[in-house]
Amino acid sequence: MRGSNARVVILHRLRDREGFTSGQALARELGISRPGVWKHIESMRAEGYQIEAVPRLGYRLIASPDVLSAEEILPLIRTKAIGRRILHFENVTSTNDVARDLAVKGEPEGTVVIAETQGEGRGRLGRAWVSPPGGVYFSVILRPVLPPGRLGNVTLMTAVATAAAIREATGVDVTIKWPNDVMADGRKVVGILTEMLGEADAVNFVIVGVGINANTDPRQYPQSVRTSLTSLSAVLGEPVDRLTLAAAVLQHFDEDWTRLARGQFGDVLHDWRRMSSTLGATVRVSTVRGVFEGTALDIGPDGELIVAMPDGRKCTFTSGEVEHLRSA
């Protein structure tokens, strides 16, 4: 069995039992020698796993490091398409950059690139996304059968999946500000960046990047954005379980991606509306065409924002920056 898969099995077996797990049983299941099992155990210890070894009893897991590795996440998810292959890095320039390079080389759909920190993380409109330790930063490779004009469907779907997972895993009542900003206490806790490579009428692949301010310290952000950002731990007053959160996001992503692939985007939009903080609010929408103010009425079938103007007109926006002037 390949090394990474063997480690996943070893961790799964160690977690399944309260007592010790026989090294001989592990070797038999993995199809390797007992010294081979020991080699994996030593490698895991070097990465921070506390594993007790007792002759004639076997191995027992005492504690795990706070890392979002494949070995930690895979036993917690039951996905069909997303996250069956997870590549974990300590630090990268950007998980979107790594995923894009892999996609160009033919990496299959559903592969997840996850990193503990990013040196050059970025958000929409070329903005930087500061990625200190304690966050959840990952990108997913998708190969959708969608025309480029419907890429926004993927972005809204990602916001829905991420918001639902945060609510489930942490209890924080996050909302979604159009189109894809996930908010807590009026401040942004999640950034989503969708990038595509394709032709005029077809998509080769899509990279969806997600950055979650989980246990990050808001003081680590530049002064210019501290008033607009927060973290889940700051909202709760205590750290969140990053592993549980990451697994929940991938599980929800997988389920919503399956709905989207089946043509059930209407179901995704229903969930978006349910978690939206934009609909019903008085908003200012800044676009290349100008700045518009009105009341956010609804979103269209492809996620476009429909706003009622003071003169009675209804304007539809497919892109733009939204500021809430008065909440719903």
Summary of the structure (lengths in Angstrom):
residues: 328
radius of gyration: 21.8
end to end distance: 55.4
largest distance: 81.5
contacts: 1072
relative contact order: 0.11
helix: 37%
strand: 30%
